[in-house]
Amino acid sequence: MDINVLLTFILTSLLLTISPGPDIIYVISQSISKGKKSAIMTSLGLTSGLLVHTFFVTIGLSLIISQNEYVFNFIRLLGILYFSYLIILVFISRNKKKELDIKSKSSNDFFKGLIMNLLNPKVSLFFIAFFPGFLFHTDLSNEIQFLILGGVFWLQATLVFLLVSLLSYKLNSFSKRQSLISNNIYLFEIGVYIFIIYWIVS
């Protein structure tokens, strides 16, 4: 076993996870608008999707999806429709009282994060391109190594996302402009959804 390869994989994964992207931005928006519990559940949903993508890569399903343009575009279309639906929901609920808004949404934060991750086929394609460069053992099958790498990626991503959730909540609670942020967070949330749609399409 080449431990240096694993250490390089962990470091590279951390750098990729903390780099600004739609997932991190979405977790921050959830932390600011709905609190740390919502952000934590969203984070767990997002990173749980990584395990599913790892499984897809391991059994070769992602390769089939990547080679079939119709299936790939269908999954992208589902993602676009889903986030367009979320934008509409934000517009509908923006004038509701904050307590009611939080109550109505807190129960499905995990599911929303999971769907957000699963409906982005680029994640599986990224794993297909990323994992083979970090095979670390000559005696283990590629499938087993992919599962291990996926588990490592999931663990560090979960820790990073949970940390971002807590830090975002703390920073917002101490912000002097907290009321202004809270009153206009729906605009930021819509912007995040639009950014995610652009990221899926591009």
C-alpha beads as a LAMMPS data file, in Angstrom:
LAMMPS data file: protein, C-alpha beads

202 atoms
201 bonds

1 atom types
1 bond types

-500.0 500.0 xlo xhi
-500.0 500.0 ylo yhi
-500.0 500.0 zlo zhi

Masses

1 110.0

Atoms # bond

1 1 1 0.000 0.000 0.000
2 1 1 1.311 3.429 -0.963
3 1 1 0.446 5.690 1.972
4 1 1 1.804 8.734 0.144
5 1 1 -0.851 8.302 -2.543
6 1 1 -3.585 8.218 0.105
7 1 1 -2.215 11.300 1.841
8 1 1 -2.057 13.132 -1.490
9 1 1 -5.636 12.080 -2.194
10 1 1 -6.815 13.412 1.178
11 1 1 -5.033 16.734 0.681
12 1 1 -6.340 17.119 -2.869
13 1 1 -9.870 16.216 -1.740
14 1 1 -9.744 18.824 1.024
15 1 1 -8.623 21.518 -1.391
16 1 1 -11.403 20.599 -3.818
17 1 1 -14.021 20.571 -1.065
18 1 1 -13.139 23.956 0.425
19 1 1 -12.871 25.653 -2.965
20 1 1 -15.872 27.935 -3.630
21 1 1 -18.641 25.989 -5.315
22 1 1 -22.432 25.666 -5.354
23 1 1 -22.544 23.129 -2.520
24 1 1 -20.539 25.231 -0.058
25 1 1 -22.443 28.380 -1.019
26 1 1 -25.758 26.592 -0.567
27 1 1 -24.789 25.345 2.898
28 1 1 -23.789 28.891 3.893
29 1 1 -27.118 30.253 2.654
30 1 1 -29.016 27.623 4.632
31 1 1 -27.029 28.409 7.770
32 1 1 -27.750 32.124 7.467
33 1 1 -31.419 31.831 6.531
34 1 1 -32.578 28.838 8.563
35 1 1 -29.937 28.174 11.205
36 1 1 -27.254 25.605 11.936
37 1 1 -29.632 22.630 12.216
38 1 1 -30.884 23.186 8.676
39 1 1 -27.332 23.666 7.391
40 1 1 -26.157 20.494 9.123
41 1 1 -28.999 18.407 7.687
42 1 1 -28.368 19.897 4.240
43 1 1 -24.666 19.076 4.573
44 1 1 -25.417 15.476 5.513
45 1 1 -27.766 15.178 2.552
46 1 1 -25.182 16.580 0.146
47 1 1 -22.386 14.330 1.351
48 1 1 -24.632 11.259 1.465
49 1 1 -25.035 11.746 -2.254
50 1 1 -21.280 11.273 -2.597
51 1 1 -21.645 7.727 -1.290
52 1 1 -24.282 7.003 -3.915
53 1 1 -22.057 8.399 -6.673
54 1 1 -19.176 6.283 -5.357
55 1 1 -21.367 3.197 -5.608
56 1 1 -22.358 4.141 -9.158
57 1 1 -18.715 4.540 -10.136
58 1 1 -17.831 1.218 -8.544
59 1 1 -20.471 -0.782 -10.424
60 1 1 -19.784 1.078 -13.665
61 1 1 -23.211 2.742 -13.949
62 1 1 -21.680 6.212 -14.128
63 1 1 -19.580 5.171 -17.104
64 1 1 -22.736 4.032 -18.888
65 1 1 -24.427 7.351 -18.079
66 1 1 -21.438 9.364 -19.259
67 1 1 -21.373 7.479 -22.578
68 1 1 -25.109 7.817 -23.209
69 1 1 -25.877 11.411 -24.140
70 1 1 -29.638 10.975 -23.791
71 1 1 -29.457 9.611 -20.241
72 1 1 -26.921 12.237 -19.228
73 1 1 -29.035 15.088 -20.608
74 1 1 -32.183 13.638 -19.016
75 1 1 -30.550 13.695 -15.564
76 1 1 -29.348 17.250 -16.164
77 1 1 -32.886 18.255 -17.202
78 1 1 -34.280 16.772 -13.972
79 1 1 -31.751 18.817 -12.020
80 1 1 -32.668 22.020 -13.839
81 1 1 -36.390 21.429 -13.280
82 1 1 -35.852 20.628 -9.604
83 1 1 -33.920 23.797 -8.854
84 1 1 -36.345 25.875 -10.909
85 1 1 -39.081 24.421 -8.694
86 1 1 -37.112 25.464 -5.583
87 1 1 -36.814 29.012 -6.936
88 1 1 -40.596 29.149 -7.349
89 1 1 -41.042 27.883 -3.784
90 1 1 -38.763 30.635 -2.467
91 1 1 -40.838 33.289 -4.279
92 1 1 -44.079 31.840 -2.915
93 1 1 -42.889 31.620 0.681
94 1 1 -40.797 34.819 0.924
95 1 1 -43.610 36.788 2.584
96 1 1 -44.488 34.146 5.158
97 1 1 -43.474 34.548 8.752
98 1 1 -39.985 33.305 9.496
99 1 1 -41.164 30.781 12.113
100 1 1 -43.588 29.160 9.717
101 1 1 -41.042 29.158 6.928
102 1 1 -38.465 27.388 9.058
103 1 1 -40.984 24.851 10.312
104 1 1 -42.182 23.991 6.837
105 1 1 -38.729 23.475 5.400
106 1 1 -36.599 22.016 8.180
107 1 1 -37.996 18.517 7.739
108 1 1 -36.778 18.093 4.159
109 1 1 -33.349 19.740 4.282
110 1 1 -31.574 16.372 4.194
111 1 1 -33.675 15.210 1.246
112 1 1 -33.129 18.494 -0.590
113 1 1 -29.358 18.234 -0.171
114 1 1 -29.376 14.598 -1.290
115 1 1 -31.428 15.313 -4.412
116 1 1 -29.254 18.330 -5.180
117 1 1 -26.200 16.074 -5.263
118 1 1 -27.768 13.126 -7.071
119 1 1 -29.265 15.217 -9.876
120 1 1 -25.851 16.525 -10.842
121 1 1 -24.253 13.889 -13.121
122 1 1 -21.019 15.885 -13.118
123 1 1 -20.234 14.497 -9.673
124 1 1 -20.065 10.931 -10.967
125 1 1 -18.050 12.054 -13.976
126 1 1 -15.659 13.840 -11.631
127 1 1 -15.193 10.661 -9.587
128 1 1 -14.575 8.645 -12.768
129 1 1 -11.801 11.055 -13.744
130 1 1 -10.452 11.579 -10.218
131 1 1 -10.291 8.180 -8.518
132 1 1 -8.168 6.194 -11.028
133 1 1 -5.262 8.570 -10.472
134 1 1 -5.092 7.624 -6.784
135 1 1 -5.117 3.824 -6.801
136 1 1 -2.933 2.961 -3.832
137 1 1 -2.756 -0.820 -3.544
138 1 1 -1.495 -3.451 -5.979
139 1 1 -3.363 -6.358 -4.391
140 1 1 -6.810 -4.811 -3.949
141 1 1 -9.263 -4.676 -6.844
142 1 1 -10.039 -1.314 -8.392
143 1 1 -13.630 -1.594 -7.170
144 1 1 -12.560 -1.983 -3.526
145 1 1 -10.127 0.917 -3.852
146 1 1 -12.837 3.108 -5.395
147 1 1 -15.079 2.349 -2.403
148 1 1 -12.279 3.231 0.015
149 1 1 -11.450 6.452 -1.824
150 1 1 -15.136 7.352 -1.923
151 1 1 -15.406 6.749 1.812
152 1 1 -12.399 8.958 2.491
153 1 1 -13.791 11.681 0.233
154 1 1 -17.166 11.456 1.990
155 1 1 -15.601 11.685 5.462
156 1 1 -13.508 14.773 4.778
157 1 1 -16.352 16.463 2.863
158 1 1 -18.780 15.819 5.718
159 1 1 -16.379 17.267 8.294
160 1 1 -15.709 20.335 6.135
161 1 1 -19.398 20.963 5.446
162 1 1 -20.333 20.600 9.110
163 1 1 -17.577 23.038 10.046
164 1 1 -18.781 25.509 7.404
165 1 1 -22.334 25.167 8.761
166 1 1 -21.268 26.027 12.298
167 1 1 -18.901 28.846 11.329
168 1 1 -21.473 30.451 9.030
169 1 1 -24.051 30.362 11.806
170 1 1 -21.635 31.885 14.321
171 1 1 -20.539 34.654 11.956
172 1 1 -24.134 35.484 11.106
173 1 1 -25.189 35.583 14.761
174 1 1 -22.495 38.165 15.480
175 1 1 -23.154 40.195 12.355
176 1 1 -24.351 43.734 12.961
177 1 1 -26.324 43.497 9.740
178 1 1 -28.091 40.297 10.714
179 1 1 -31.597 41.723 10.315
180 1 1 -30.772 43.032 6.849
181 1 1 -29.364 39.664 5.846
182 1 1 -32.357 37.787 7.233
183 1 1 -34.836 40.010 5.439
184 1 1 -33.140 39.608 2.077
185 1 1 -31.727 36.102 2.298
186 1 1 -34.289 34.805 -0.180
187 1 1 -32.526 36.812 -2.910
188 1 1 -29.241 35.135 -2.013
189 1 1 -30.917 31.726 -1.971
190 1 1 -32.418 32.303 -5.414
191 1 1 -29.005 33.405 -6.654
192 1 1 -27.491 30.168 -5.356
193 1 1 -30.115 28.086 -7.169
194 1 1 -29.484 29.986 -10.402
195 1 1 -25.752 29.420 -9.982
196 1 1 -26.361 25.688 -9.487
197 1 1 -28.490 25.530 -12.645
198 1 1 -25.744 27.322 -14.581
199 1 1 -23.165 24.901 -13.162
200 1 1 -25.229 21.890 -14.254
201 1 1 -25.823 23.262 -17.752
202 1 1 -22.264 24.441 -18.420

Bonds

1 1 1 2
2 1 2 3
3 1 3 4
4 1 4 5
5 1 5 6
6 1 6 7
7 1 7 8
8 1 8 9
9 1 9 10
10 1 10 11
11 1 11 12
12 1 12 13
13 1 13 14
14 1 14 15
15 1 15 16
16 1 16 17
17 1 17 18
18 1 18 19
19 1 19 20
20 1 20 21
21 1 21 22
22 1 22 23
23 1 23 24
24 1 24 25
25 1 25 26
26 1 26 27
27 1 27 28
28 1 28 29
29 1 29 30
30 1 30 31
31 1 31 32
32 1 32 33
33 1 33 34
34 1 34 35
35 1 35 36
36 1 36 37
37 1 37 38
38 1 38 39
39 1 39 40
40 1 40 41
41 1 41 42
42 1 42 43
43 1 43 44
44 1 44 45
45 1 45 46
46 1 46 47
47 1 47 48
48 1 48 49
49 1 49 50
50 1 50 51
51 1 51 52
52 1 52 53
53 1 53 54
54 1 54 55
55 1 55 56
56 1 56 57
57 1 57 58
58 1 58 59
59 1 59 60
60 1 60 61
61 1 61 62
62 1 62 63
63 1 63 64
64 1 64 65
65 1 65 66
66 1 66 67
67 1 67 68
68 1 68 69
69 1 69 70
70 1 70 71
71 1 71 72
72 1 72 73
73 1 73 74
74 1 74 75
75 1 75 76
76 1 76 77
77 1 77 78
78 1 78 79
79 1 79 80
80 1 80 81
81 1 81 82
82 1 82 83
83 1 83 84
84 1 84 85
85 1 85 86
86 1 86 87
87 1 87 88
88 1 88 89
89 1 89 90
90 1 90 91
91 1 91 92
92 1 92 93
93 1 93 94
94 1 94 95
95 1 95 96
96 1 96 97
97 1 97 98
98 1 98 99
99 1 99 100
100 1 100 101
101 1 101 102
102 1 102 103
103 1 103 104
104 1 104 105
105 1 105 106
106 1 106 107
107 1 107 108
108 1 108 109
109 1 109 110
110 1 110 111
111 1 111 112
112 1 112 113
113 1 113 114
114 1 114 115
115 1 115 116
116 1 116 117
117 1 117 118
118 1 118 119
119 1 119 120
120 1 120 121
121 1 121 122
122 1 122 123
123 1 123 124
124 1 124 125
125 1 125 126
126 1 126 127
127 1 127 128
128 1 128 129
129 1 129 130
130 1 130 131
131 1 131 132
132 1 132 133
133 1 133 134
134 1 134 135
135 1 135 136
136 1 136 137
137 1 137 138
138 1 138 139
139 1 139 140
140 1 140 141
141 1 141 142
142 1 142 143
143 1 143 144
144 1 144 145
145 1 145 146
146 1 146 147
147 1 147 148
148 1 148 149
149 1 149 150
150 1 150 151
151 1 151 152
152 1 152 153
153 1 153 154
154 1 154 155
155 1 155 156
156 1 156 157
157 1 157 158
158 1 158 159
159 1 159 160
160 1 160 161
161 1 161 162
162 1 162 163
163 1 163 164
164 1 164 165
165 1 165 166
166 1 166 167
167 1 167 168
168 1 168 169
169 1 169 170
170 1 170 171
171 1 171 172
172 1 172 173
173 1 173 174
174 1 174 175
175 1 175 176
176 1 176 177
177 1 177 178
178 1 178 179
179 1 179 180
180 1 180 181
181 1 181 182
182 1 182 183
183 1 183 184
184 1 184 185
185 1 185 186
186 1 186 187
187 1 187 188
188 1 188 189
189 1 189 190
190 1 190 191
191 1 191 192
192 1 192 193
193 1 193 194
194 1 194 195
195 1 195 196
196 1 196 197
197 1 197 198
198 1 198 199
199 1 199 200
200 1 200 201
201 1 201 202
